[in-house]
């Protein structure tokens, strides 16, 4: 009898151990489920354009090269008027609205209205491209604070009316870029252009054109 009683006690002890293990597993499952419910539905990972030497990336932490690429692409598309600026400029602003802050969007809409009243957009074709030798470098992106950057784009602006070239000039555009995650469905970058920094766009000086130098924002900013 004693042997059977010991066996029964061992079985009961084993059952208690199993119930403890089950209880711990239940707690772990609830903790994991709670963490899963609080986790974001999606994350954004900004991959640097040059991966030849590898890269360590963090979710939602864009590198300066990503900021430059974003500003360049959106601003170039904003200034692409393939047929008639009177229609194309407004269409570009509308299509790129998710990538513009409300402040900058309002400024652009006022600019379209003003230029439209002056007749400056009729039949005007515009395009811009990056100046050779003036591409991305770390000095072209300034970090102003958490989620705020200034990107300096050196662009070759070309404009024509009815096939006749009326403008071909090199301009530096200092563009503010900010974090902007109000509509991730329409703006997967979660970044937006916030207008021009400092004194705004200006023509490049001769020595800057020749050498592609990064200098202060001196010079005329009167760009029409």
N, C-alpha and C positions, 0 to 999 in steps of 0.2 A: 504493500500500500504506500509505503514511504516513497518508493521509486516512482510510482504513478503520480503521487502528489507533486514531486519535484518536476516531473515532466509537464504537468498542468501549469505549475508556476512559471516554468520556462516559456511555455506557449503564451501565457498571459503577458509576461514581460516583453516578449517579442512583438505581440500585438500592440502593446503600448508604444513601443519604439516605432512601429510602422505608422501609428496614428500621429506621432510627433513629426515624423518625416513628411507625411501627407499634409499636416498643418503648415509646415514650413514651405512646402511647394505651393500650397494655395496662396500663402502670403506673397511669395515671390511672383506668382502669376498676376495677382492684383496690382503689385507695384509696377511690373512691366507693362501691364495694360494702361495704368494711369500715366506712365511716362510716354507710352505710345500715343495716347489721346492728346497729350500736351505738345507733342512734337509737331513741327510745321508740316503741312501737306506736301510742300516741295521746297527745294533749296536751289540756289543759283551758285554755280561754280564758274568763275571767270578763268579761262585758260589763257596763259600768255601766248602771243603769236609765235614766239621763238622758243622751241622746246629742245634745241640741240644739246643744251647742257642740263636738261631736266628742269623741274620746277616743283616747288612745294606750295600747294594752294590751299586756301581755307574757304569754306562756304561763305558766300556774300562778302568777299573781300577782294574787290577788283584791284589789280596792280596798275601802276601808271600807264603801262602799255595798253591795257584794256580801256582805260579812260581816254587815252589819245585816239584809239581806234574808234570808239563810240562817237566822240566829238567829230572826228573827221568824216565818218560815214553819214551821220545825220545832217551835219552842216552842208556837206556836198550835195546831198539829195534835196535839201531845202533850197539850194541855189541852182537847181537844174530846171531850166525853162526851155524845153525842146522846141516849142513852136511859137508860143505867144505868151509873153509874161503877164498880160492882162488876165489870162485864164490860168496859166500854169502856176503862177506864184501862189494864188489862193488855193489851188488844188494841193500843192506841195505842203502848205501850212496845215490844211485840213487832214491830210493823210498822216502827217508826222506829229499831230497834236498830242498823242500819248507820250511823246518823247520831249515835250516842251513844258516848262512850268507855266502856270496860269499867267504869271507876270510877263514872261517872254512871249507867250502866245498873244497876249493883249497888245504888246508893243509891235509885233509883226503885223497883226491885223490893222492897227492904226497906220503902219507904214504902207501897207497895200492900199488902204483907202486914200492916203495922201498922194502916193505916186499915181494912183488911178485918176484922181482929179486933175493932176498935172499932165496927164497923158504920157507919162514916162514908161509905161509898161506895154503899150500897144505894139504888137509885132516884134517885141524885143526877145531875143534868144540869149540865154545865159548858161554858162557852164564854168566850172572851176576844177582844177586839178592840183595835186601837190607838186610844189616846185622840186625838181630833181636836186638831190643833195640837201634838202631841207626837211627830211622825213623825221620819224620819231627818234628822240633821244631823251634821256631822263631829265635834262634841263628844260624840256618843253612842257613839262607837267609840274605845276606847283601845288602842294597840298596846303590849303588854307585852314583846314580844320577837319573835324570828324565828318566825313561825307561831303566835303566841299573841295573842289579842285579848280584850277585855272589851266587851260590848255592853249598853247600858242600855235596856231596853224599858219604856215606860210603857203598861201595859195596863189596860183596864177589864174586870175579872173579874165574871162573872155566874154564879150558881148557883141551882138550884131543885130542889125535891123534890116530885114528884107535882103539878107545875104551880104550886106555891107558891114565890115568890122568897124565898130565905134569905140571899143575899149579893149585894151589888152595890157594888164598891169599886174604887178606882184604886190600882194597885200598880206599883212600880218593881222590875224584875227585872234584876240585874246578872249577865249570863251569860257564862261563859268559852267561847270558841270556839278550837279548835286545828286545825292541819293533821292530817288523818287519811286516809292513802291506802292503808290495809291491804287494802281491798276495792273497787277502782275500779268493778267491775261492778255492785255493789249501791249504791255511793255515788259517783256521778259528780261531786259537788261536791268530794270529797276534803277535806271539813271535817267537824267533829263538835262537838256540845255537850259540855262537860266539867264541867258543874255550875255552881253559883253562886259568884260572886266576893265577897270582902270578908265583910260580915256577912249577906249574903243578901238576899232580897226584903224590901221595906218599903212601908208605905202612903205615898202622896204627901202632902206637907204642903199646906195650903190655898193658900199663895201659889204653889206649884209647879203646882197644878191650874189656877189662874187664868192664870198667865203662861207655863206650859210651860217653866220655867227649868231649866237644868242646874246642880244644886248638889251639894254633897258628900253622902256616904251617911250622913247623920245621921237619927236618928229611930228609931221602933220597927221591929224586923225580925221581930216575932212574928206571922207570917202563917199562919193555919190554913186 
